Amino acid sequence: MEYKNDGVSGQCPKCGHDDLEYSTFEIEGTYYPVTCQKCKWEGREVHSMEFEYMEDDAGVVEEVMSTKEIIEELQNAGEWIIAVAGNEEAKAEHIQSMLKGIQCAIDKL
């Protein structure tokens, strides 16, 4: 079925009208059941949920690093180890072992 508008929140996809009646947000499906008051179209307004942060009841926000940020920090640590060790010392077994451990951690993320 062709709709006039299938991608704008707050407008009926069938007739384009904005007189919509919303039901209670469904957390598990991340959508609002909706009925157009003009043409009586019924469906769902679907939303994506993206993690933002964690907080406790007092509103204290705990900083949470994204996987990308963790990988960047691990890569920076590897570069720092090489810079501090110098080119020749970086070839030493214990330095190479540290770098392999960092790469292993990155690969697991």
N, C-alpha and C positions, 0 to 999 in steps of 0.2 A: 504494500500500500504506500502510495506517495503522500508524504506529509509536507505541509508548508514550512514547518520549522521543527527540525528534530534536534537542535543543539542549543536552545536558549532557555535558561532557567526562568520560570515565571510566565512563560507563554505556551499556550496550547499548540502542540505540534500539528494538529489537524486544521484548526481554523485561525490560529495566530492570536486569539483573544487572550487577555491577561486576567480574566476573572476566574481564577482557579481556586478550588477548595482543596486544601491539604489535610491529610490525616496525620496521625502520629508517625514520626520518623522511626523507621525500622532499622535498628542498629545492625542486626545480623546481615541484612541485605544492603545496608547503606542506601536506602531510598525512602522517599515520601510517596505514599499512595496519593494520587491526585485525580480530581474530576473537574473537567471544564464546565463551568456554569452556563456557557452559551450553547455549545454543540453536544454536551454530555459525554465527550470522549473521556474514557477512564484509562489510567495507566500508572506509571511510576516515574518520578523524577529521581534519577539515579545520581548518586554522588560518590566520588572516590574519597577514601580516608587516608590521609598521610600522617605518619608519626611526626609530631612536633617536639614534644618534651615530656618529661615526667615531673610531677609535683606531688607533695604530700598535702594533707588536709590544711596545713598552715599556709599553703601556697608557695612553699620553698621549692624552687626549681633545681633539679639535679641536672648538671651538664652531662649530656650523653653525646659521645662522639659517633659520627657516622662511620660506616665501614671505609668509605673513601678517605676520611680524615685519619683513621687508624693506619691505613696503608701508607698515606703520605708521611705520617710520623715515623713509621718503621723504615721507610725509604730514607728519610732524613737522618735517622739514627745510623743506618748503614753508611751513608755518605760521610757523616761526622766521624765514624770509626776510621774510615779510610783516610780522611784528612788529618786526623790526629796521629795515626800510625805512620803516615808517609807511605810513598809508593812501594818501597822495598819491604818495610815491616808489614804492610798490608798483605803480603804474600805468605806470611808466617801461618803455620797451621792453626794456632789458637785464634787468630784474627779471621781466617777463612771459616773456621768453625762458627764463630759469632755471626758472620755474614750469611752462612748457610741457615743458621737458626732463624735469622730475620726473614730470609726468603721463604723458609718453611711456614712461618707464621703468616706471611702475606698470602701464600698459596692456599692456606686453610680458610682465609677470609673469603 
